[in-house]
């Protein structure tokens, strides 16, 4: 039985959620997509599922600027999770921010795989997808 691929999109922009879903479908990249519109609900989901690893997504696409709790706030909460769980997750900071300090902060965060600028091309999404699920 094959593992179900799971992606979490943590972004307050509904259009971004729709575009990523459309790109995944167009490229026939089969997966379950978990939608979160702020970092707080996403962090709560991770905390609630610490002992239920099959619910944890392998790929997280995290926006920087969101209401309630932004991407940085999410990463602060995420850092408190067990390292064994965090090692199974690939967090990509996906944002329209071009602020150098955001880029450096993401690059220097051990839990962030890469900083990716919006909009995401089909090819970049495919690259992220396959590198995350290549285990």
Secondary structure, 3 states (H helix, E strand, C coil): CCCCCEEEEECCCHHHHHHHHHHHHHCCCCCEEEEECCHHHHHHHHHHCCCCHHHCCCEEEECCCCCCCCHHHHHHHHCCCCHHHHCCCEEEEEECCCCHHHHHHHHCCCCEEEEEECCCCHHHHHHHHHHHCCC
